[in-house]
Amino acid sequence: MAEKNTVDKSLDLKNEVCPYTFVKSKLALEELDPGQVLEVHLGNSESASNVPRSIDLEGHEVLSVDQPETSHWVVTVRRSQQ
């Protein structure tokens, strides 16, 4: 089986709020090749809820949403093949 997902780009948006967190995440995904993985670091629960939902609606694959510490969420996304 394939290795654990390698992160191709990491984006620190801990000091940003919605809708900027989604807009910047979407723009970063557009810079990646299909199948590449983006890791987004978020600093508030609203963004941690909205960003994965919006990215999923855009057709990308949300691989994980983790909260390694208080006020820090990590969303890992694979860019769609389209």
MOPAC internal coordinates of N, CA, C and O (Angstrom, degrees):
PM7 1SCF
backbone

  N    0.0000 0     0.00 0     0.00 0    0    0    0
  C    1.4576 1     0.00 0     0.00 0    1    0    0
  C    1.5315 1   109.13 1     0.00 0    2    1    0
  O    1.2310 1   120.68 1   -23.27 1    3    2    1
  N    1.3150 1   116.31 1   156.73 1    3    2    1
  C    1.4650 1   122.07 1  -177.99 1    5    3    2
  C    1.5204 1   111.36 1   -65.92 1    6    5    3
  O    1.2310 1   121.84 1   -23.38 1    7    6    5
  N    1.3330 1   114.09 1   156.62 1    7    6    5
  C    1.4620 1   119.82 1   176.99 1    9    7    6
  C    1.5225 1   110.52 1   -64.48 1   10    9    7
  O    1.2310 1   121.58 1   -14.61 1   11   10    9
  N    1.3216 1   114.59 1   165.39 1   11   10    9
  C    1.4607 1   119.46 1   174.07 1   13   11   10
  C    1.5327 1   108.20 1   -57.95 1   14   13   11
  O    1.2310 1   120.49 1   -30.70 1   15   14   13
  N    1.3063 1   116.67 1   149.30 1   15   14   13
  C    1.4656 1   121.73 1  -175.18 1   17   15   14
  C    1.5232 1   111.69 1   -55.38 1   18   17   15
  O    1.2310 1   121.35 1   -56.95 1   19   18   17
  N    1.3162 1   115.01 1   123.05 1   19   18   17
  C    1.4473 1   122.01 1   176.11 1   21   19   18
  C    1.5236 1   108.02 1   -85.17 1   22   21   19
  O    1.2310 1   120.64 1   -47.08 1   23   22   21
  N    1.3112 1   116.37 1   132.92 1   23   22   21
  C    1.4672 1   120.91 1   179.55 1   25   23   22
  C    1.5219 1   108.45 1   -82.75 1   26   25   23
  O    1.2310 1   121.02 1   -55.45 1   27   26   25
  N    1.3259 1   115.66 1   124.55 1   27   26   25
  C    1.4625 1   121.37 1  -179.83 1   29   27   26
  C    1.5266 1   112.29 1   -90.74 1   30   29   27
  O    1.2310 1   120.62 1   153.30 1   31   30   29
  N    1.3338 1   116.43 1   -26.70 1   31   30   29
  C    1.4675 1   121.06 1   179.52 1   33   31   30
  C    1.5161 1   108.51 1  -151.77 1   34   33   31
  O    1.2310 1   120.86 1   -38.35 1   35   34   33
  N    1.3255 1   115.97 1   141.65 1   35   34   33
  C    1.4558 1   121.74 1   177.74 1   37   35   34
  C    1.5256 1   108.43 1  -120.67 1   38   37   35
  O    1.2310 1   120.98 1   -39.83 1   39   38   37
  N    1.3285 1   115.73 1   140.17 1   39   38   37
  C    1.4614 1   121.62 1  -175.67 1   41   39   38
  C    1.5271 1   108.70 1  -129.41 1   42   41   39
  O    1.2310 1   120.18 1   -58.16 1   43   42   41
  N    1.3240 1   117.26 1   121.84 1   43   42   41
  C    1.4664 1   121.74 1   179.81 1   45   43   42
  C    1.5253 1   109.44 1   -97.83 1   46   45   43
  O    1.2310 1   120.98 1   -75.14 1   47   46   45
  N    1.3307 1   115.73 1   104.86 1   47   46   45
  C    1.4669 1   121.68 1   179.51 1   49   47   46
  C    1.5263 1   111.06 1  -118.27 1   50   49   47
  O    1.2310 1   120.42 1  -153.05 1   51   50   49
  N    1.3309 1   116.80 1    26.95 1   51   50   49
  C    1.4720 1   120.61 1  -176.34 1   53   51   50
  C    1.5268 1   112.58 1   -62.03 1   54   53   51
  O    1.2310 1   120.19 1   154.12 1   55   54   53
  N    1.3247 1   117.24 1   -25.88 1   55   54   53
  C    1.4672 1   120.11 1  -178.78 1   57   55   54
  C    1.5265 1   112.91 1   -99.59 1   58   57   55
  O    1.2310 1   120.37 1  -169.81 1   59   58   57
  N    1.3323 1   116.90 1    10.19 1   59   58   57
  C    1.4633 1   122.47 1   179.92 1   61   59   58
  C    1.5271 1   110.11 1  -104.45 1   62   61   59
  O    1.2310 1   120.72 1   -18.61 1   63   62   61
  N    1.3315 1   116.23 1   161.39 1   63   62   61
  C    1.4686 1   122.24 1   177.15 1   65   63   62
  C    1.5282 1   109.35 1  -127.02 1   66   65   63
  O    1.2310 1   121.10 1   -13.39 1   67   66   65
  N    1.3175 1   115.50 1   166.61 1   67   66   65
  C    1.4695 1   121.35 1   176.33 1   69   67   66
  C    1.5270 1   108.46 1   -65.12 1   70   69   67
  O    1.2310 1   119.36 1   -35.59 1   71   70   69
  N    1.2923 1   118.83 1   144.41 1   71   70   69
  C    1.4692 1   129.05 1     2.84 1   73   71   70
  C    1.5208 1   113.44 1   -89.11 1   74   73   71
  O    1.2310 1   119.58 1  -178.14 1   75   74   73
  N    1.3311 1   118.41 1     1.86 1   75   74   73
  C    1.4660 1   120.54 1  -176.64 1   77   75   74
  C    1.5214 1   112.01 1   -61.90 1   78   77   75
  O    1.2310 1   120.11 1   145.83 1   79   78   77
  N    1.3273 1   117.40 1   -34.17 1   79   78   77
  C    1.4583 1   119.70 1  -179.54 1   81   79   78
  C    1.5286 1   110.73 1   -61.63 1   82   81   79
  O    1.2310 1   120.39 1   137.47 1   83   82   81
  N    1.3247 1   116.87 1   -42.53 1   83   82   81
  C    1.4656 1   119.36 1   179.16 1   85   83   82
  C    1.5244 1   110.86 1   -70.96 1   86   85   83
  O    1.2310 1   120.11 1   134.63 1   87   86   85
  N    1.3202 1   117.40 1   -45.37 1   87   86   85
  C    1.4666 1   120.82 1  -177.91 1   89   87   86
  C    1.5301 1   110.32 1   -58.98 1   90   89   87
  O    1.2310 1   119.93 1   134.01 1   91   90   89
  N    1.3158 1   117.74 1   -45.99 1   91   90   89
  C    1.4621 1   120.93 1  -179.07 1   93   91   90
  C    1.5266 1   111.05 1   -68.89 1   94   93   91
  O    1.2310 1   120.13 1   144.72 1   95   94   93
  N    1.3258 1   117.35 1   -35.28 1   95   94   93
  C    1.4651 1   120.70 1   176.32 1   97   95   94
  C    1.5220 1   110.62 1   -65.11 1   98   97   95
  O    1.2310 1   120.73 1   136.26 1   99   98   97
  N    1.3259 1   116.21 1   -43.74 1   99   98   97
  C    1.4680 1   121.18 1   179.65 1  101   99   98
  C    1.5249 1   110.69 1   -62.32 1  102  101   99
  O    1.2310 1   120.24 1   135.48 1  103  102  101
  N    1.3267 1   117.14 1   -44.52 1  103  102  101
  C    1.4617 1   120.87 1   179.14 1  105  103  102
  C    1.5310 1   111.13 1   -62.78 1  106  105  103
  O    1.2310 1   120.29 1   140.27 1  107  106  105
  N    1.3299 1   117.05 1   -39.73 1  107  106  105
  C    1.4709 1   120.57 1   178.60 1  109  107  106
  C    1.5219 1   110.64 1   -65.29 1  110  109  107
  O    1.2310 1   119.99 1   140.63 1  111  110  109
  N    1.3301 1   117.62 1   -39.37 1  111  110  109
  C    1.4636 1   121.05 1   177.52 1  113  111  110
  C    1.5251 1   111.17 1   -63.08 1  114  113  111
  O    1.2310 1   120.41 1   142.31 1  115  114  113
  N    1.3177 1   116.83 1   -37.69 1  115  114  113
  C    1.4638 1   120.89 1  -179.90 1  117  115  114
  C    1.5234 1   111.98 1   -65.05 1  118  117  115
  O    1.2310 1   119.95 1   156.03 1  119  118  117
  N    1.3193 1   117.70 1   -23.97 1  119  118  117
  C    1.4640 1   121.66 1   178.61 1  121  119  118
  C    1.5231 1   112.20 1   -80.13 1  122  121  119
  O    1.2310 1   120.33 1   163.44 1  123  122  121
  N    1.3288 1   116.97 1   -16.56 1  123  122  121
  C    1.4600 1   121.26 1  -178.80 1  125  123  122
  C    1.5209 1   111.27 1   -87.05 1  126  125  123
  O    1.2310 1   120.95 1   -21.91 1  127  126  125
  N    1.3131 1   115.79 1   158.09 1  127  126  125
  C    1.4581 1   121.11 1   172.94 1  129  127  126
  C    1.5229 1   108.63 1   -80.20 1  130  129  127
  O    1.2310 1   120.06 1   -25.48 1  131  130  129
  N    1.3339 1   117.49 1   154.52 1  131  130  129
  C    1.4661 1   120.17 1   176.68 1  133  131  130
  C    1.5293 1   110.81 1   -53.36 1  134  133  131
  O    1.2310 1   120.90 1   -45.29 1  135  134  133
  N    1.3261 1   115.89 1   134.71 1  135  134  133
  C    1.4602 1   121.54 1   179.54 1  137  135  134
  C    1.5091 1   114.78 1    91.00 1  138  137  135
  O    1.2310 1   119.74 1   166.07 1  139  138  137
  N    1.3372 1   118.10 1   -13.93 1  139  138  137
  C    1.4535 1   120.02 1   178.16 1  141  139  138
  C    1.5298 1   110.27 1   -74.98 1  142  141  139
  O    1.2310 1   120.99 1   -18.34 1  143  142  141
  N    1.3359 1   115.72 1   161.66 1  143  142  141
  C    1.4640 1   122.01 1  -172.74 1  145  143  142
  C    1.5293 1   111.29 1  -114.76 1  146  145  143
  O    1.2310 1   121.67 1   -47.06 1  147  146  145
  N    1.3346 1   114.40 1   132.94 1  147  146  145
  C    1.4658 1   122.87 1   176.95 1  149  147  146
  C    1.5196 1   109.04 1  -112.63 1  150  149  147
  O    1.2310 1   120.97 1   -44.74 1  151  150  149
  N    1.3196 1   115.75 1   135.26 1  151  150  149
  C    1.4565 1   122.13 1   175.51 1  153  151  150
  C    1.5241 1   107.19 1  -112.41 1  154  153  151
  O    1.2310 1   120.54 1   -57.41 1  155  154  153
  N    1.3379 1   116.57 1   122.59 1  155  154  153
  C    1.4617 1   121.87 1  -177.65 1  157  155  154
  C    1.5263 1   109.13 1  -114.81 1  158  157  155
  O    1.2310 1   120.70 1   -54.86 1  159  158  157
  N    1.3305 1   116.27 1   125.14 1  159  158  157
  C    1.4640 1   121.71 1   177.71 1  161  159  158
  C    1.5250 1   108.26 1   -99.35 1  162  161  159
  O    1.2310 1   121.01 1   -56.22 1  163  162  161
  N    1.3307 1   115.68 1   123.78 1  163  162  161
  C    1.4680 1   122.49 1  -176.36 1  165  163  162
  C    1.5178 1   110.31 1  -120.11 1  166  165  163
  O    1.2310 1   120.91 1   -25.90 1  167  166  165
  N    1.3478 1   115.86 1   154.10 1  167  166  165
  C    1.4607 1   119.92 1  -174.59 1  169  167  166
  C    1.5114 1   115.76 1  -117.88 1  170  169  167
  O    1.2310 1   119.74 1  -169.81 1  171  170  169
  N    1.3464 1   118.10 1    10.19 1  171  170  169
  C    1.4628 1   118.46 1   177.96 1  173  171  170
  C    1.5266 1   110.08 1  -149.33 1  174  173  171
  O    1.2310 1   120.82 1   -26.66 1  175  174  173
  N    1.3148 1   116.03 1   153.34 1  175  174  173
  C    1.4644 1   121.13 1  -173.82 1  177  175  174
  C    1.5271 1   112.98 1   -67.57 1  178  177  175
  O    1.2310 1   120.00 1   149.39 1  179  178  177
  N    1.3257 1   117.61 1   -30.61 1  179  178  177
  C    1.4613 1   119.85 1   178.43 1  181  179  178
  C    1.5275 1   110.35 1   -63.01 1  182  181  179
  O    1.2310 1   120.49 1   132.21 1  183  182  181
  N    1.3162 1   116.67 1   -47.79 1  183  182  181
  C    1.4634 1   120.54 1   177.50 1  185  183  182
  C    1.5210 1   110.95 1   -64.33 1  186  185  183
  O    1.2310 1   120.27 1   140.26 1  187  186  185
  N    1.3305 1   117.08 1   -39.74 1  187  186  185
  C    1.4605 1   121.30 1  -179.55 1  189  187  186
  C    1.5224 1   111.53 1   -63.19 1  190  189  187
  O    1.2310 1   120.30 1   155.23 1  191  190  189
  N    1.3041 1   117.04 1   -24.77 1  191  190  189
  C    1.4623 1   121.87 1   176.71 1  193  191  190
  C    1.5311 1   111.11 1   -88.46 1  194  193  191
  O    1.2310 1   120.55 1   133.85 1  195  194  193
  N    1.3199 1   116.55 1   -46.15 1  195  194  193
  C    1.4678 1   121.45 1  -174.03 1  197  195  194
  C    1.5260 1   114.67 1   -74.76 1  198  197  195
  O    1.2310 1   120.03 1   139.20 1  199  198  197
  N    1.3135 1   117.55 1   -40.80 1  199  198  197
  C    1.4647 1   119.94 1  -175.73 1  201  199  198
  C    1.5283 1   111.85 1   -61.86 1  202  201  199
  O    1.2310 1   118.96 1   128.66 1  203  202  201
  N    1.3326 1   119.59 1   -51.34 1  203  202  201
  C    1.4737 1   117.90 1   179.42 1  205  203  202
  C    1.5303 1   112.78 1   -61.02 1  206  205  203
  O    1.2310 1   120.29 1   140.26 1  207  206  205
  N    1.3208 1   117.05 1   -39.74 1  207  206  205
  C    1.4731 1   120.39 1  -179.92 1  209  207  206
  C    1.5306 1   110.27 1   -63.22 1  210  209  207
  O    1.2310 1   120.18 1   134.57 1  211  210  209
  N    1.3296 1   117.26 1   -45.43 1  211  210  209
  C    1.4621 1   121.20 1  -178.83 1  213  211  210
  C    1.5241 1   111.70 1   -68.10 1  214  213  211
  O    1.2310 1   120.40 1   140.64 1  215  214  213
  N    1.3134 1   116.84 1   -39.36 1  215  214  213
  C    1.4704 1   120.58 1   178.24 1  217  215  214
  C    1.5253 1   110.17 1   -64.15 1  218  217  215
  O    1.2310 1   120.51 1   139.21 1  219  218  217
  N    1.3226 1   116.62 1   -40.79 1  219  218  217
  C    1.4684 1   121.23 1   177.31 1  221  219  218
  C    1.5324 1   110.19 1   -61.53 1  222  221  219
  O    1.2310 1   120.20 1   137.42 1  223  222  221
  N    1.3185 1   117.22 1   -42.58 1  223  222  221
  C    1.4667 1   120.97 1   178.85 1  225  223  222
  C    1.5285 1   111.85 1   -64.56 1  226  225  223
  O    1.2310 1   120.48 1   154.30 1  227  226  225
  N    1.3269 1   116.69 1   -25.70 1  227  226  225
  C    1.4649 1   121.15 1   177.35 1  229  227  226
  C    1.5321 1   111.14 1   -77.51 1  230  229  227
  O    1.2310 1   120.26 1   171.81 1  231  230  229
  N    1.3350 1   117.11 1    -8.19 1  231  230  229
  C    1.4609 1   120.62 1   177.20 1  233  231  230
  C    1.5227 1   115.19 1    99.65 1  234  233  231
  O    1.2310 1   120.20 1  -174.99 1  235  234  233
  N    1.3178 1   117.22 1     5.01 1  235  234  233
  C    1.4592 1   120.69 1   178.77 1  237  235  234
  C    1.5275 1   109.18 1   -89.33 1  238  237  235
  O    1.2310 1   120.47 1   -16.43 1  239  238  237
  N    1.3324 1   116.70 1   163.57 1  239  238  237
  C    1.4645 1   121.68 1  -177.11 1  241  239  238
  C    1.5252 1   110.37 1  -100.85 1  242  241  239
  O    1.2310 1   120.57 1   -65.20 1  243  242  241
  N    1.3197 1   116.52 1   114.80 1  243  242  241
  C    1.4636 1   121.05 1   175.27 1  245  243  242
  C    1.5286 1   106.65 1   -80.35 1  246  245  243
  O    1.2310 1   121.01 1   -66.16 1  247  246  245
  N    1.3271 1   115.68 1   113.84 1  247  246  245
  C    1.4572 1   120.84 1  -176.71 1  249  247  246
  C    1.5242 1   112.25 1   -83.62 1  250  249  247
  O    1.2310 1   120.68 1   143.98 1  251  250  249
  N    1.3318 1   116.30 1   -36.02 1  251  250  249
  C    1.4637 1   119.45 1   179.71 1  253  251  250
  C    1.5208 1   110.82 1  -164.88 1  254  253  251
  O    1.2310 1   121.71 1   -24.85 1  255  254  253
  N    1.3147 1   114.34 1   155.15 1  255  254  253
  C    1.4669 1   122.93 1   171.07 1  257  255  254
  C    1.5249 1   105.22 1  -133.01 1  258  257  255
  O    1.2310 1   120.61 1   -67.65 1  259  258  257
  N    1.3157 1   116.43 1   112.35 1  259  258  257
  C    1.4625 1   121.56 1  -177.48 1  261  259  258
  C    1.5166 1   109.74 1  -120.71 1  262  261  259
  O    1.2310 1   121.33 1   -26.38 1  263  262  261
  N    1.3261 1   115.07 1   153.62 1  263  262  261
  C    1.4638 1   120.63 1   175.57 1  265  263  262
  C    1.5282 1   107.36 1  -123.94 1  266  265  263
  O    1.2310 1   120.34 1   -90.60 1  267  266  265
  N    1.3457 1   116.95 1    89.40 1  267  266  265
  C    1.4626 1   119.70 1  -176.77 1  269  267  266
  C    1.5232 1   114.15 1   -69.98 1  270  269  267
  O    1.2310 1   120.07 1   158.32 1  271  270  269
  N    1.3253 1   117.46 1   -21.68 1  271  270  269
  C    1.4656 1   121.16 1   177.59 1  273  271  270
  C    1.5187 1   109.14 1  -159.15 1  274  273  271
  O    1.2310 1   120.60 1   -10.61 1  275  274  273
  N    1.3073 1   116.46 1   169.39 1  275  274  273
  C    1.4551 1   121.49 1   179.07 1  277  275  274
  C    1.5326 1   109.73 1   -57.22 1  278  277  275
  O    1.2310 1   120.62 1   -44.95 1  279  278  277
  N    1.3234 1   116.42 1   135.05 1  279  278  277
  C    1.4667 1   123.32 1   178.61 1  281  279  278
  C    1.5282 1   113.21 1    60.14 1  282  281  279
  O    1.2310 1   120.69 1  -147.33 1  283  282  281
  N    1.3325 1   116.29 1    32.67 1  283  282  281
  C    1.4658 1   120.54 1   175.55 1  285  283  282
  C    1.5302 1   108.65 1  -148.55 1  286  285  283
  O    1.2310 1   121.22 1   -64.66 1  287  286  285
  N    1.3200 1   115.28 1   115.34 1  287  286  285
  C    1.4547 1   122.06 1   177.26 1  289  287  286
  C    1.5233 1   107.91 1  -118.53 1  290  289  287
  O    1.2310 1   121.09 1   -33.08 1  291  290  289
  N    1.3311 1   115.53 1   146.92 1  291  290  289
  C    1.4603 1   121.75 1   177.16 1  293  291  290
  C    1.5241 1   107.84 1  -123.31 1  294  293  291
  O    1.2310 1   120.92 1   -62.09 1  295  294  293
  N    1.3230 1   115.85 1   117.91 1  295  294  293
  C    1.4621 1   122.49 1   178.98 1  297  295  294
  C    1.5279 1   107.11 1  -107.19 1  298  297  295
  O    1.2310 1   120.93 1   -54.73 1  299  298  297
  N    1.3239 1   115.83 1   125.27 1  299  298  297
  C    1.4585 1   121.07 1   179.42 1  301  299  298
  C    1.5262 1   108.42 1  -111.78 1  302  301  299
  O    1.2310 1   120.96 1   -52.00 1  303  302  301
  N    1.3389 1   115.78 1   128.00 1  303  302  301
  C    1.4610 1   121.93 1  -171.50 1  305  303  302
  C    1.5208 1   110.37 1  -133.13 1  306  305  303
  O    1.2310 1   120.60 1   -41.89 1  307  306  305
  N    1.3353 1   116.46 1   138.11 1  307  306  305
  C    1.4561 1   121.42 1   171.77 1  309  307  306
  C    1.5236 1   108.28 1  -101.73 1  310  309  307
  O    1.2310 1   121.03 1   -51.70 1  311  310  309
  N    1.3508 1   115.64 1   128.30 1  311  310  309
  C    1.4590 1   119.59 1   179.19 1  313  311  310
  C    1.5308 1   109.67 1   -64.97 1  314  313  311
  O    1.2310 1   121.16 1   -39.03 1  315  314  313
  N    1.3109 1   115.38 1   140.97 1  315  314  313
  C    1.4596 1   120.39 1  -179.24 1  317  315  314
  C    1.5230 1   110.67 1   -63.93 1  318  317  315
  O    1.2310 1   120.87 1   -20.13 1  319  318  317
  N    1.3082 1   115.94 1   159.87 1  319  318  317
  C    1.4646 1   121.74 1  -178.42 1  321  319  318
  C    1.5217 1   112.09 1   -76.86 1  322  321  319
  O    1.2310 1   120.16 1   173.94 1  323  322  321
  N    1.3184 1   117.30 1    -6.06 1  323  322  321
  C    1.4701 1   120.80 1  -177.58 1  325  323  322
  C    1.5114 1   111.76 1   -93.31 1  326  325  323
  O    1.2310 1   120.10 1   180.00 1  327  326  325

